Amino acid sequence: MLIVSSISEMQSLTSRLPRPVVLVPTMGALHSGHLSLVRRAKREAREGGATVTSIFVNPKQFGPNEDYKRYPRTYERDCELLREIGCDIDVAPEASAMYFADSTTTVVETELSALLCGASRPGHFSGVCTVVSKFFHIVQPRIAVFGQKDYQQFLILQRMVRDLNFSVQVISEPTVREPDGLALSSRNAYLTPAERAQAPVIHQTLLQTEKLIRTHQIGFGEIENWMASNISSAKLSKVDYVAAVDPGTLESKKSLPLLLACAVYFGSTRLIDNRLIT
Amino acid sequence: MLIVSSISEMQSLTSRLPRPVVLVPTMGALHSGHLSLVRRAKREAREGGATVTSIFVNPKQFGPNEDYKRYPRTYERDCELLREIGCDIDVAPEASAMYFADSTTTVVETELSALLCGASRPGHFSGVCTVVSKFFHIVQPRIAVFGQKDYQQFLILQRMVRDLNFSVQVISEPTVREPDGLALSSRNAYLTPAERAQAPVIHQTLLQTEKLIRTHQIGFGEIENWMASNISSAKLSKVDYVAAVDPGTLESKKSLPLLLACAVYFGSTRLIDNRLIT
């Protein structure tokens, strides 16, 4: 695997890469969820193309009181995993090369980004859209792969690609889970043993809510209250939001298909998960 | 010359174009200023490359009380001129294909865009950055050519390209002028004969200001007042702004090099011009 830290080096390499180029943008601290994205990228690139990952903990998508500084950084191990799995190129620029002191241009999506996680994390999705635009320009992929755990991010990036006419297809892969259902996340490393023991309540609640909806034991107007109260049965949890919304617009809705989504704090660790009910 | 109105058709054509591709984005109503940009594009493309113009009156860069509806549209004549000059491709999409009802993604430059024309025209440069990003993605040029009359636009697009890592070189060509010095602009067509007769005061003022600076007959602190009062000697003029600023940051400055810039109304017609004093 080729490791490229210089943006200009990557840009001059880009034009010579075999096609199609498939990109997996990550913030590192790789787990099986990321690796499933890279495996999908390899399938999309087939024999002839190139699989590229980016590893970059993007300061612009963290709020001032969020976990940018303590976000896990496991770069050596990440590279080993990517090498083993057969990734072709890893691009890992420094923050100072990605953002100058007088960088003043951002990519902003205003509607989907105002809802769900965007309401709790102002500026987050603009940081995501900006950094993903930058990597799209640097790597010029034909396809980019994202995880369904970040469903809202996936939806916003699809909107961005359409609105700005990027020649990139944004695709997604299912969330990978621990045996007890907890969605894999680099942030799970923050959890204390007691928090970790209670965190599966998130996925359990999503599954139970789906069952109640399908068996008509719950009305559409009651879903969010039920989800919030069920999650709150775990004493260490604090619900940030729960939502039952249109999977295309993220607006509240009282019919199927529905996206069930939530963000839950355990201590200072914020976990998200979702389930699409079609 | 190939005329392409479909965005997806242009995007599939883009990958097959000979390199380098050089783009001249315009709003049509072409005059000799535009043609000088196309000539420059042809020189940059040399024998082997492709010269592409876009003609699109971009609704997103006009304010609600501006001249979007009455902006001159001379498409047939524009195509004739481009054909004569040897442009290879003209891309001219419909507004409804460029912007969907639920388009919610924009490219925003926040610092340079707040000054000069940006202070008078909120949202204008975001409209420009967004549409130019879209054409960059659709045409994937190696080089894009803009006019120096729109110096601030040129500067903002250079910043955008740097900040978002576009693989595009943004270059400029000198302003083309009428024999009496008035900068060519599609908006000159709005002027009444009386307004047209007085409009050269703008360029004359820029020239005279340069002379006063070079001969030390004026202090740096007096430039803007002098420019405003000299322009106002033309009875039909109304100064929007005059500025003597740093050519890189557009911030006020009391030493050379300086950008002298102004926007002046004649009736409802807003004209801009500038001069770089190095």
HADDOCK unambig.tbl for C-alpha pairs under 7 A between the chains (distance, minus, plus):
assign (segid A and resid 103 and name CA) (segid B and resid 163 and name CA) 5.70 0.50 0.50
assign (segid A and resid 104 and name CA) (segid B and resid 109 and name CA) 5.36 0.50 0.50
assign (segid A and resid 104 and name CA) (segid B and resid 110 and name CA) 5.59 0.50 0.50
assign (segid A and resid 104 and name CA) (segid B and resid 111 and name CA) 6.14 0.50 0.50
assign (segid A and resid 105 and name CA) (segid B and resid 108 and name CA) 5.48 0.50 0.50
assign (segid A and resid 105 and name CA) (segid B and resid 109 and name CA) 4.14 0.50 0.50
assign (segid A and resid 105 and name CA) (segid B and resid 110 and name CA) 6.52 0.50 0.50
assign (segid A and resid 105 and name CA) (segid B and resid 160 and name CA) 5.69 0.50 0.50
assign (segid A and resid 105 and name CA) (segid B and resid 163 and name CA) 5.90 0.50 0.50
assign (segid A and resid 106 and name CA) (segid B and resid 107 and name CA) 5.86 0.50 0.50
assign (segid A and resid 106 and name CA) (segid B and resid 108 and name CA) 5.32 0.50 0.50
assign (segid A and resid 106 and name CA) (segid B and resid 109 and name CA) 6.43 0.50 0.50
assign (segid A and resid 107 and name CA) (segid B and resid 106 and name CA) 5.87 0.50 0.50
assign (segid A and resid 107 and name CA) (segid B and resid 107 and name CA) 4.55 0.50 0.50
assign (segid A and resid 107 and name CA) (segid B and resid 108 and name CA) 6.20 0.50 0.50
assign (segid A and resid 108 and name CA) (segid B and resid 105 and name CA) 5.49 0.50 0.50
assign (segid A and resid 108 and name CA) (segid B and resid 106 and name CA) 5.34 0.50 0.50
assign (segid A and resid 108 and name CA) (segid B and resid 107 and name CA) 6.21 0.50 0.50
assign (segid A and resid 109 and name CA) (segid B and resid 104 and name CA) 5.37 0.50 0.50
assign (segid A and resid 109 and name CA) (segid B and resid 105 and name CA) 4.15 0.50 0.50
assign (segid A and resid 109 and name CA) (segid B and resid 106 and name CA) 6.45 0.50 0.50
assign (segid A and resid 110 and name CA) (segid B and resid 104 and name CA) 5.61 0.50 0.50
assign (segid A and resid 110 and name CA) (segid B and resid 105 and name CA) 6.53 0.50 0.50
assign (segid A and resid 111 and name CA) (segid B and resid 104 and name CA) 6.15 0.50 0.50
assign (segid A and resid 133 and name CA) (segid B and resid 164 and name CA) 6.72 0.50 0.50
assign (segid A and resid 134 and name CA) (segid B and resid 164 and name CA) 4.90 0.50 0.50
assign (segid A and resid 134 and name CA) (segid B and resid 165 and name CA) 5.55 0.50 0.50
assign (segid A and resid 137 and name CA) (segid B and resid 165 and name CA) 5.82 0.50 0.50
assign (segid A and resid 137 and name CA) (segid B and resid 166 and name CA) 5.37 0.50 0.50
assign (segid A and resid 137 and name CA) (segid B and resid 167 and name CA) 6.80 0.50 0.50
assign (segid A and resid 138 and name CA) (segid B and resid 165 and name CA) 6.25 0.50 0.50
assign (segid A and resid 160 and name CA) (segid B and resid 105 and name CA) 5.69 0.50 0.50
assign (segid A and resid 163 and name CA) (segid B and resid 103 and name CA) 5.70 0.50 0.50
assign (segid A and resid 163 and name CA) (segid B and resid 105 and name CA) 5.91 0.50 0.50
assign (segid A and resid 164 and name CA) (segid B and resid 133 and name CA) 6.73 0.50 0.50
assign (segid A and resid 164 and name CA) (segid B and resid 134 and name CA) 4.90 0.50 0.50
assign (segid A and resid 165 and name CA) (segid B and resid 134 and name CA) 5.54 0.50 0.50
assign (segid A and resid 165 and name CA) (segid B and resid 137 and name CA) 5.82 0.50 0.50
assign (segid A and resid 165 and name CA) (segid B and resid 138 and name CA) 6.25 0.50 0.50
assign (segid A and resid 166 and name CA) (segid B and resid 137 and name CA) 5.38 0.50 0.50
assign (segid A and resid 167 and name CA) (segid B and resid 137 and name CA) 6.81 0.50 0.50
